[in-house]
Amino acid sequence: MKAYFLGIAGAGMSALASILASEGHEVTGSDDAVFPPVTGYLARMGIAFHVGFDPARIPDGLDVAIVGSSAKLGLAHNPELAELVARGVPRHGFAEFLGRHTRARETVVIAGSFGKSTLTALAAVLMREAGRDPGYFIGAAPLDLEASGHAGTDGAFLIEGDEYIAGEADRRSKFLFYHPGALLISSIVHDHVNAFPTPASYEAPFAELIDLLPADGLLVCAHGFEALHRLTAGRDVVWYGLEPGAGYFADRVEIGEITRFDLVTPGGARVALETELLGLHNIENIVGAAALLMERGDIDAEALRRGVARFRGVARRLDKKTRVSSVPAYEGFGSSYEKARSAIEAILLHFPGRPAVVVFEPHTFSWRNAGALAWYDRVFEGAARVLLLAPPEHGAEGHAQLSQADILARLEGAGVTARGFSAGAEILDDLTSNLAGNEVILLLSSGPLDGLAESLPRMLDQRFAADEDGRCSH
C-alpha cells in the first residue's frame, strides 16, 4: 500500500504513519508546522515528508490519503487536499483509518482525561518484558520504545483512545472509531471545553465507548472518579486506585528519587515495585496497567517488577530535561487543568522546600478559552513563580480567546507571582539573571514553548553544572 499523510507532524498522524511503515507500506507526507520531537522521530523512522503544502510534491500512484483535522488542512485552504480530491484518492481521518486497520486484532483501548499516553506506553513495555510483541498506538513519544506506533506480531493491539473530536466535519470522539475487546478508563474530568461545553457533553462519548465494549469484555477503571461509577453501573468492573478499597491498589508508598510501593491485588497478593517516575498520579498509572495486564493474563509478577523498574515514561510527561544541572528542569504536558496540576504536585512532592518555577504556555484551546478562566485560580498553587508565554493565535477566531493580560490579571487575583513574556528568549534571559541556584523548574505546554525545552536545559547544564558530590560549580 502507498499512503500519504496530509498533516503528518501531528502526534496521532505520525504514530499511525509509523504503524504502516512497520508493516512495510510506503509512507510519505507533508505538514507546515514541524518541530521536535516529531521531526527527529519521522527521520529516525525513515519516513519522508516535506514542509509546506505543494501539490507537485504529492507522489503518484497513491492508494490512500490520511488527512489531519487541523483547519489548515481543509479543502478551502489546502492545495494538496484539493489535488488529492481531484485525483480521486480515497481519504480518511486517522482515527477512522486506525479503527478499520485494527478491527481484526484483539483491541485494548486505553482512554481517560489524563494518563492514557503513559498507560499505553507502560502496557506495551510490560508486555514486551513478558516476551510479547503487541501492536500499539500512542499519541506521544515513549522513551522506552523505538516508535509511538508499531504493528507488532501479537494478536493484541493497544490503542490510546482520545476523547477529542475527529474534526470539524465529524464531531465524534476519536475513540469511538475503535473496537474495544478490553477497555481501561483512567479518569473522567471535564476537559476540551471548546468541543464539550458542559460536563454532560464531555461524559457522553465515554458512555458510548463503554457501550461499544462487549458484555463479556474486560473493563478496568480508576476508582476515584464518581463519573466512572455512574457510567459503568450494571457492568462488571475491575477497579484500581491509590487507596485500599479499590480492587488493585498501592500500599506502603515511599517517595524518593526511586519510589517504592507494594501493588496489592484483589486476592491480597503483594508485588513490591520500584519506579523512577515522579508523582502519585504515576503510581496510580502503574497500578492501572498492572490491573489491566494481570486480569488479561498477559504478565506475571516478575515481569511486572522488571518492566516497571525500567520504564522511564513518555516524553513531555515529567521527563527530566537537564543532565548535570543542580537546578533540574522537567517537562510536563500541560494541556488541561488536571495534567498541569498533577505535574506541579509531583514536583512539589519530590522536591519539598525548593522553589518551583513554572514556565507555562497556554497552548490548547481549553487554556485559551474564557470558559476555563477559573482554572487559573488554583492550578499554580505552591509554585514560587510563573513565567507565562503569550498564548498562540491559531484558531483564536473560533472560540472566546483569552489574552495574556486576561490570564495575568486572573493570576494576580489568585495571589500567584507571575510575569508575562512574548518570546522564549525573554524567559531565558529572565531565568539566567534571576535564578538563585536552589530552584526546580517545570516546563508546561502542549505546544513548542518557543524552543525552551531545548534552550533552557542547555543553559542550566552550563551554568549550574554539579560536581560528583552534587555541589554546583557556578
N, C-alpha and C positions, 0 to 999 in steps of 0.2 A: 504494500500500500504506500502511496505517495501522499503525504499530509502536509498542509500548510497552516501555520498558526498566525492569525492576524491579531497582534497584541500579545506576543509570546512572552513578554517580560513579566506578566502577572504571575503571582505565586502558584495559583492553580493551573494556569496555562502551561507554565514551564514544567510543573510536575507531571501533567498529562503528556507533554511532549517527550519527557524522558521515559515514561512508560512505553510509549510507542517505539522510541528509539531502542529501548532494551529488548523489544520483540523483533528488531531487525527491520522495521519500517523506515522509509526515507522521510526525514522530518526537516523542514525549514520554516522560517517565519520572519516577522518584522515587528517593530514597535518604534515609538518615537521618544519614549522616556525610559531609558535603561540605566540602572545604577546597581552597585553592589548590594547584596551578594549575587543577584541573578546574573549579572554579566559574566562573572567568573564561573558560575555554575554551568551556564549554557556552553561556554568554551570548554570546560572540563568534560562535559558530556559529549562534546563533538557535534553539537547541534548548530548548524549555520543559521545566522539571521542577519538582517540588515536594519540599520537605524533610519527611520523615516519611511514614508509610505509612497512607494514608486511602483506603479503598475507594471512598468517594463522589467522589474526585477522579480516578478512572480514566475516561478518555474512553469514549464509546460507539463501537460500530462497528469495533472493533479486528480487524485481520487476523492479527496475530501478536504474541506477547509474548516478549521475550528476558529470561531470568531469570538473575541473577548467582549465583555459587557460595557466597557468604557464608552462614554458619549462620543469620544473622538473616533470610535470605530463604527459609528452609524452611517447608513447609506448616504445621508445628505452631506456628510462631511469627509468621507474617506474614499479616495480614488481607487485604492486597492480593493475595497469591498465592491465598489461599482464594477471593477474589472472581473472579479470572481462571479458576480451575478451575471454579467454579460457572457462569460464563458460557460455558464450553467454548472459550475462546480457545486456539488452538494455541500451545504453549510450547516454547522451545528454549533451550539454553545458547548463549553467544555463539560459542564455538569451533565447535560443531556447525552453527550457522546460517551463520557465516562460510565454513565449508567448502562448504556447499550453495550459498551465494550466489556463490562464485568458481569453481565447478567448471568452468565453460565457458571460463574465462580461461587464459592461459599463466602458470601459477602458479610463482613463485620463492619458496621457503621459506628463511628465514634463521634458523638455530637455533644453540644453544650455551649453555653455562653462563653465559657473560657476553659482552658486546659486541654482542648481537643488535639491541638498540634503535638503537645508534649506526650499526651496519652497514646496517640497513634504511633509516634516515633518510638516510644518506650515499648509498646506492644510488639512492634517489628523487631526491635533489638532483642527482646526477651525470647521471641520465637526463634530467632536465629541462634541464640545461645542454647536453645533446646534442640538444635540441629535441623530446624525447619527453614524453608525458603518461601515465606509468604510474599504475595504481591502487596503493594501498599501505595497509597496516595496521601501525601502530607502537604498541607498548604504553607509550609515553612521549610527552612533548611536544617535538617537534623545533623548534629555534629558527629554522630557515630555511624552514619550510613553514607554510602557513596552517592546517593541520589535522594531527591524528595519524592520521586516516583519510580516504581520498579515493578515489572510484570511478575516476577517470581515463577517458580516451578511447582509450588504448593497449590492445593485446591483453595486455600483460604486467601482472601483479598481484604486487606484492612483499608478503610476509606475514612479520612477525616471529613465529617459531614458538616458543611457550613449552612447556617440558617439564613444567610443573606440571600436576597432575591437573585434570580438568574440574570435579570436585565430589565430594562425599562419596558420592553415589549412582552416579557414573560415574568410576572411578579411572583411566581412560585419560588419557594426556598430551594436552594441547590440540592439539599439533601433529599428532597422528595423525588429526585430522579434516580436515586439508588434503590436497591432491592435488598433490604437487610434480612439476613438469616439470623443474625445476632446483633444486638444494639446496646451500646453504652451511652448514657447521657450524664455528663459531668456536672451540669448546673443549668439553671434557668433563672436569669436575671434580666430584666428589661434592657434592651440594647437596640442599636440601629434605629434611633427614633425617627430618622428621615423616612425609613421604609415601614416601620411598625410604630405608629404614633402612640399606641396605648399598650399596657401590659397584656391585655387580652389578645390584641392583634399579633403581638410577639409570640405568645404561647400557642396560638392556633396551629402554626406549622409543626410544632413539636407534637401536638396531639395527632396530627395527620401522620407524622413519621412513626409514632408508636402504633398507629392503626395498620401501617404497612407491614409490621413485624408479624410473621405467622403466629398462630395461637401457641404453638409449642416452641417458638423461638426464644433464645436466651435474652433476657432483659436485665441489664445491670445499671443501677442508678445511684447517684450520690444521695446520702440520707438527709443532708442538711437543708434541703430546698423544698419548701411547702408545695410549690407548684408541681414538683415531680410526684409527690404523694397523691396529689389531686388528679393529675393527668393519667396516672398508672392505676387508679382504683379498679379493682377487679382483675388485675393481671398478676401473675406470679413474678416477683421482682427479687433479684439478688441485690441487697443494699450494701453500701460501703461508706466509710467516713473516718473521721479522726477520733470520734468518741465511742466508748462502749455503747452497745445498743444497735449499732449497725451490724450487718451480717459479717463483713470483714472490717477490721478497724486497726488503728495504730495504737500501741501501748509502750510505756517506758521510753518516751521520746527524749533524747539527749541532743540538744542543738549544739553544733560546733562547726569547725572547718569541715570535718566529716561528721554528719549527723547520723545517729544510731537510733533504731527503734525496733520493736517487735511487731511483725504482722500477725494478727490473731484471726484465725479462720472461724467460720460459723460453728465448726465442730470443736473449737477450743485449742487447736494446734497452734504452735508458735513458730515463726520463722524470723530469726534475727537478721536484720538488714542494715546496710550502711550505704549512705549516699553523699555525694558532694554537692547536690542541688541545694539551692537556698530556698527557705520559706516553708511554712506549714502547708501551703497550697500544693507544693510539690510532693510532700509526704502523702497527702490525700491522692494525688495523681498516681503515685506508686501503688497505693492500696487499691485504687480502682483498676489499674492494669492487671495487678495480681488477681483480683476477683474475677475479671473477665477471662483471663487465660487459664486460671486454675479450674474454674467452673467448666470451661470448654475441654479441659484435659490436655491443654497444649504445653504445659510446663510443670516441672516438679520443683520442690523446694530448693534443691541445689542449683539448678539452672536459674531460678529466680534470684537467688542470692548473688550469683556471679554477674548476672545481667544488670541488676540494679546497681551494684558496686561500680561497674564500668561505664554506665550510662552518663553522658555529660550533658544531655539535654538538646535543645534546639536553639539555633542562632536567634538572637534578639529576645530570648526568654530567660533573662538574667544570666547570660553568659559573660564571663569576665573578659574585658577588652584589653586591660593593661597586662604587661608581662612582669616587670620588675619594680613598678612604682609602689612606694609606701602609701600613696593615695590611690586606692583601687577605683576603677571605673567599671560599672556593669551596664549592660544594655537590656532594657525591658521593652516588651511590645505593648505600648500604651494606647491601644485602640479603643478602649472603653474604660468606664469608671472602675469596674471590678478588676480588670487586668492591671491598670495603673496602681490601684490601691494595694493589691496583693503584692506587687513588686516593691512598693515603698515599705510595706510592713515587713517583707522579707529582709530588706536592707537594715531596717531598724532592729529587727530581731537578731541578726547575725553580727551587727556592728554597734552594740549598745554603747552609748556615751560619745560616739563620734558624730560630728555634724554631718547631716546628709544633705548634699547639694543636688537638686533635681534639675536637669536640663530637659525641658518639655516642649514638644511641638504638637499643637492641636491639629493633627493631620486629617483624621477621619471626619466625615460629615457629622457624626454624633457630637464630637468635641466642639465643632464649629457651629452647632445648631442652637438657637436661642432656647429651644425646649429643654436643653440639657445644662443650662447655665447653673442650676443648683448643684451640679456635680462638683463645681469648683469650691463649694463651701467647706468640704471635708476631705477631698481627695489627697491634699498635700499635708495633712496633719502629721506632725512630727518632723517635717523637713525643716532644715535650718534656713535654706534659701531656695527659691525657684527662679530659674532663668528661662524666660518664656520667648521662644522663637515665634515670629509672626505667623498666623495661620495662612495656609496657601489659599489661592483664589479660585482654583479649578472647581467648577460646579457651583460656585457661590450663588449664581442667579437662580438655582433650582431649589433653594431652601432658605430659611431665615438665618443667614450667615452672621456670626458674631465677629466683631472686630477685635484686634489685640487690646484696644483701650477698654472695650466691654469686659474682657476677661480680667485684665489687670485691676479694674475697679471692683469686680466681684472678689478677687483675691484679697485686695486691700480690706474690703469689708469683712472678710473672714479672718483677718489678722495674719495673713501669710506675707512673709517678706519676699517680694517678687519684683523683678525688673524685666522690661521688655526689650527685645533686640530684633533687628531686621535681617541680620545675617549671621551665619555661623562664625565668621571671622571675628565679629564683635564679641560673641560669647567666649571665644578662645582668648581674646585679649583680656576680657574681664577676669577669667579664671587664672590666667598667667599672672596677673597683677595682685589678685586678692586671696588666693589660697594660702592658708597658713601651714598646711602640711599634715593636719590631723583629720582631714575630711574623708568621706567616701562619696563617690559621685555616681548618680544613676541617670542614664540617658533613656528618655521615654518618648517613643513615637512609633507610628506605623509607617512613617514616610522616610525620606532620605536624611532629614536633620541637617541638611546643607553640608554634608560630609563630615560632621563632627564625630561620628562613630569611628572614623579613621584618623582624623587630625588630632582630636583631643587625647586619645590614649598615647599617641606618639609624643606629644608634649609632656604628658605626665611621666612617661617612662624616662624621658630625658632629664626632666627637672627633679623628679623625686625618686631616682634610682636608689633602691635599698641595697645595702651590702648583705653578706651571708647571714649576719645576725639580725637583719631586719631594720638596721639603722639607715635613715635617709642620708644620702651623700650630698644633698644640695646645699 
